[in-house]
């Protein structure tokens, strides 16, 4: 029997106000991305309260656009304005989370996902109607944004906090071992390890050519001779050599067939080797993600990138929020005997799995 509920006017008005807040925040995300990419936040951090002309001059940008951006940031509560002088300032408490001088906490980096994903909206709508997926090459800056995102969560803490999660690995890297990074992207993490541990040998695999070119260029600029990067599709690959330590930073859930990639990693790991997998810290059950601090953003990234690029390759389409439960099952199904989950205080987005054959 259908029950007709009385219309709750207060609930309706509350929801309408919530929608307005969502739209305002969505607009602010675009403008935060612009402030990051143009360096406006970094410029203002080093300035006292200043006029739009002074801020534009210091940043080398067009004053009219800078003024409109400043006004947006002001009504959004990000930048402050002095009522008398009409000068703008970026509070130090806000600059701590918006500037490149605080690489581990610069949340402005994440705002770039919104305009980047918006570029493929038409493609995604077509997928809603017809199925399939959006190919990697349709994304203009995704590799670049991901590399910067990785710099936030991985590079800033790789040597001091992430690698020590694997007992004894620092000593082994110092002595010299063979290391593989799966889904290496632009190679920033691997290049940092190669630079820090010159006695070890490092190899990076990635499906896409563009990030491999960036990774190789950085390795050459650093003069590294203990590292190599290869464009490599691991979906149907067979293990050809053995590695003592394998890493995958935010890469497994994007794969077309992560089950096959995990099996390749298992078969490529030496008998006493270790696999370190950083991936999203969430649940496969949406009810368990209701309080996730990045839930809406991560499900959006999943819909508009991680899931769809996998489906575009005829893959499983696990998506960003595949869940630590499924990760545990797939690791065990790949043949790994022991999986330990770790969380780091600086990184609410990821879980760090230390995995043994």
C-alpha positions in Angstrom: 0.0 0.0 0.0 1.4 3.4 -1.0 1.5 5.9 1.9 1.3 9.6 1.1 3.5 11.6 3.4 2.7 15.1 4.3 5.0 17.6 2.6 7.6 18.9 5.0 8.1 22.5 4.1 11.1 23.0 6.5 12.9 20.0 5.0 12.3 21.3 1.5 13.6 24.8 2.4 16.6 23.3 4.1 17.4 21.2 1.1 17.1 24.2 -1.3 19.5 26.1 0.9 21.9 23.2 0.9 21.8 23.1 -2.9 22.7 26.8 -3.0 25.6 26.1 -0.8 26.7 23.2 -3.1 26.6 25.5 -6.2 28.6 28.2 -4.4 31.2 25.8 -3.3 31.4 24.3 -6.8 32.0 27.7 -8.2 34.7 28.4 -5.6 36.4 25.2 -6.5 36.9 26.5 -10.0 38.3 29.8 -8.7 40.6 28.1 -6.2 42.0 26.0 -9.1 42.7 29.3 -11.0 44.3 30.8 -7.9 46.6 27.8 -7.6 47.5 27.5 -11.3 48.2 31.3 -11.7 50.2 31.4 -8.5 47.9 34.1 -7.0 47.8 32.4 -3.6 51.6 32.1 -3.5 51.9 35.8 -4.5 49.5 37.0 -1.8 51.1 34.9 0.9 54.3 37.0 0.6 52.4 40.3 0.5 50.8 42.6 3.1 47.3 43.8 2.4 47.3 45.2 -1.1 45.1 46.6 -3.9 44.1 44.6 -6.9 46.5 46.7 -9.0 49.4 45.8 -6.6 48.5 42.1 -6.5 48.2 41.9 -10.3 51.5 43.7 -10.7 53.3 41.3 -8.3 51.8 38.3 -10.1 52.2 39.5 -13.6 48.5 39.1 -14.4 45.7 41.2 -15.9 44.3 43.5 -13.2 40.6 43.3 -14.3 40.6 39.5 -14.0 42.6 39.5 -10.8 40.1 42.0 -9.3 37.1 39.8 -10.1 38.9 36.7 -8.7 39.7 38.6 -5.6 36.1 39.6 -5.1 35.0 36.0 -5.6 37.5 34.8 -3.0 36.4 37.6 -0.7 32.6 36.7 -0.7 33.7 33.1 -0.5 35.5 33.7 2.8 38.9 32.8 1.5 40.4 36.2 1.2 39.8 39.2 3.5 39.2 42.8 2.5 39.9 45.9 4.7 36.7 48.1 4.6 38.6 51.4 4.7 41.5 50.8 2.4 39.7 48.2 0.2 43.0 46.2 0.3 43.0 42.4 0.0 44.9 40.0 2.2 45.3 36.2 2.4 45.2 35.2 6.1 48.2 33.0 7.2 45.7 30.4 8.5 44.3 30.1 5.0 47.6 30.3 3.2 48.7 27.2 5.2 46.3 25.1 3.1 46.5 27.0 -0.3 50.1 27.6 -1.1 53.1 25.7 -2.5 55.3 26.6 0.5 53.2 24.0 2.5 53.5 21.1 0.0 52.0 18.4 2.4 48.9 20.6 3.2 48.2 22.5 -0.1 44.6 21.6 -0.6 44.4 23.9 -3.6 45.9 21.1 -5.7 42.6 19.1 -5.4 40.5 21.9 -6.8 42.0 21.2 -10.2 40.0 17.9 -10.5 36.8 19.8 -10.9 37.6 21.7 -14.1 39.6 18.8 -15.5 36.7 16.3 -15.0 34.2 18.8 -16.3 35.9 18.7 -19.7 34.7 15.1 -20.3 31.1 15.7 -19.1 29.6 15.2 -22.5 31.6 12.0 -23.0 30.4 10.7 -19.6 26.7 11.5 -20.4 27.1 9.5 -23.6 28.4 6.6 -21.5 25.4 6.9 -19.3 23.2 6.4 -22.4 25.3 3.9 -24.3 27.7 2.3 -21.9 31.4 2.0 -22.6 34.0 4.4 -21.2 36.2 7.5 -21.8 39.7 6.8 -22.9 42.8 8.2 -21.1 43.7 10.5 -24.0 40.4 12.5 -23.6 41.8 14.0 -20.4 43.9 17.1 -21.0 45.7 17.5 -17.7 44.9 14.5 -15.6 48.4 13.1 -15.5 49.7 16.5 -14.5 47.2 16.9 -11.8 47.7 13.4 -10.5 51.4 14.0 -10.3 50.9 17.1 -8.2 48.3 15.2 -6.1 50.9 12.4 -5.6 53.4 15.1 -4.4 50.9 16.0 -1.7 50.3 12.5 -0.3 53.4 10.5 -1.4 56.4 12.6 -2.1 56.2 14.8 1.0 56.2 11.7 3.3 57.7 8.9 1.2 61.1 8.5 2.8 60.2 9.5 6.4 56.7 7.9 6.8 55.6 5.7 4.0 58.6 3.4 3.2 59.2 2.7 7.0 55.8 1.0 7.0 57.7 -1.9 5.5 60.0 -3.3 8.2 63.7 -3.2 7.2 63.1 -1.8 3.7 65.2 1.4 4.2 68.2 -0.7 5.1 67.7 -3.0 2.1 67.3 0.0 -0.3 70.5 1.5 1.1 72.4 -1.8 0.5 70.9 -2.3 -3.0 67.8 -4.2 -4.2 65.7 -4.3 -7.4 62.5 -2.2 -7.2 59.5 -2.0 -9.5 56.8 0.7 -9.4 53.5 -0.4 -11.2 51.5 2.4 -12.6 54.4 4.8 -12.1 52.7 7.8 -13.8 55.2 10.7 -14.1 57.7 8.8 -12.0 58.1 11.3 -9.2 58.0 8.8 -6.4 60.4 6.4 -8.2 62.8 9.2 -9.2 62.9 10.3 -5.6 63.7 6.8 -4.4 66.4 6.4 -7.1 68.0 9.6 -6.0 67.8 8.7 -2.3 69.1 5.1 -2.7 71.8 5.1 -5.4 72.8 1.5 -4.7 69.4 0.1 -5.7 68.0 -0.4 -9.2 64.5 1.0 -10.1 62.0 0.2 -12.9 58.7 2.0 -13.6 55.9 0.6 -15.7 52.9 2.7 -16.9 50.2 2.1 -19.6 50.4 5.7 -21.0 53.2 7.2 -23.1 52.8 10.8 -21.9 53.8 10.3 -18.2 56.6 7.9 -19.2 58.1 10.7 -21.3 57.9 13.1 -18.3 59.4 10.5 -16.0 62.3 9.8 -18.3 63.0 13.5 -18.8 63.1 14.1 -15.0 65.4 11.2 -14.5 67.8 12.6 -17.2 67.7 16.0 -15.6 68.6 14.5 -12.3 71.4 12.5 -13.8 70.0 9.2 -12.5 71.6 6.1 -13.9 69.9 3.5 -11.7 66.4 3.9 -13.1 64.4 3.1 -16.2 60.8 3.7 -17.3 58.8 1.7 -19.8 55.4 2.0 -21.4 53.9 -1.4 -20.5 50.4 -2.9 -20.5 50.4 -5.4 -17.6 46.9 -6.8 -18.3 48.2 -9.9 -20.2 51.9 -9.7 -19.2 53.8 -12.6 -17.7 56.4 -12.1 -15.1 59.8 -12.0 -16.8 62.1 -11.1 -13.9 62.0 -10.9 -10.1 61.9 -7.8 -7.9 62.7 -7.5 -4.2 60.3 -4.6 -3.6 57.3 -3.6 -5.7 55.2 -0.5 -5.2 51.9 0.8 -6.6 50.8 4.3 -5.6 47.1 5.0 -6.2 47.2 2.8 -9.3 45.6 -0.6 -8.9 41.9 0.4 -8.9 42.4 2.3 -12.3 43.6 -0.9 -14.1 41.4 -2.5 -16.7 41.9 -5.9 -15.0 43.4 -5.3 -11.5 43.1 -9.0 -10.7 45.5 -9.8 -13.5 47.9 -7.0 -12.6 47.9 -8.2 -8.9 48.7 -11.7 -10.1 51.6 -10.2 -12.3 52.9 -8.4 -9.2 52.7 -11.6 -7.1 54.5 -13.6 -9.7 57.2 -10.8 -10.1 57.9 -10.6 -6.4 60.9 -12.5 -5.0 60.3 -15.2 -2.4 61.1 -12.8 0.5 60.0 -9.6 -1.3 57.3 -7.1 -0.2 54.6 -5.3 -2.1 53.6 -1.8 -0.9 50.2 -0.7 -2.3 48.7 2.7 -1.6 45.1 2.9 -2.5 41.9 4.6 -1.5 40.8 4.1 2.1 37.1 3.5 1.8 34.5 0.7 2.0 32.9 -1.2 -0.8 29.6 -0.6 1.0 28.3 3.0 0.4 26.6 3.0 3.8 30.0 2.8 5.4 31.2 5.9 3.5 28.5 8.3 4.6 31.0 10.1 6.9 34.0 9.8 4.6 35.6 13.3 4.5 36.2 13.1 0.7 33.2 10.8 -0.2 31.4 13.0 -2.8 34.7 14.0 -4.4 36.0 10.5 -4.7 32.8 9.0 -6.0 32.8 11.8 -8.6 36.4 11.1 -9.6 35.4 7.5 -9.9 32.4 8.1 -12.2 34.3 10.6 -14.4 37.7 9.0 -14.5 38.8 5.9 -12.6 35.8 3.7 -13.4 35.3 5.0 -17.0 38.9 4.6 -18.2 38.8 1.0 -17.0 35.5 0.4 -18.8 37.0 2.1 -22.0 39.5 -0.8 -22.1 36.9 -3.4 -21.7 37.9 -3.7 -18.0 36.2 -4.4 -14.7 35.5 -0.8 -13.9 36.2 -1.2 -10.2 36.2 2.6 -9.6 37.9 4.7 -6.9 35.7 3.5 -4.1 36.3 -0.3 -4.6 36.9 -0.6 -0.9 39.5 -2.1 1.4 37.4 -5.2 1.8 37.6 -6.0 -2.0 41.3 -5.0 -2.0 41.9 -7.6 0.7 40.0 -10.3 -1.2 41.7 -9.6 -4.5 45.2 -9.6 -2.9 44.5 -13.0 -1.4 43.0 -14.3 -4.6 46.2 -13.2 -6.4 48.2 -15.5 -4.1 49.5 -13.2 -1.4 49.5 -14.8 2.0 49.7 -11.8 4.3 48.2 -8.3 4.0 48.6 -5.6 6.7 46.7 -2.3 6.5 48.3 1.0 7.6 46.9 4.5 7.9 49.0 7.7 8.1 47.7 10.8 10.0 48.6 13.2 7.2 46.7 11.2 4.6 42.9 10.6 5.2 42.4 9.6 1.6 44.6 6.4 1.5 45.3 3.1 3.0 48.8 1.6 2.8 48.8 -2.2 2.3 52.0 -4.0 3.2 51.7 -7.3 1.3 53.8 -10.5 1.5 54.1 -13.6 -0.7 
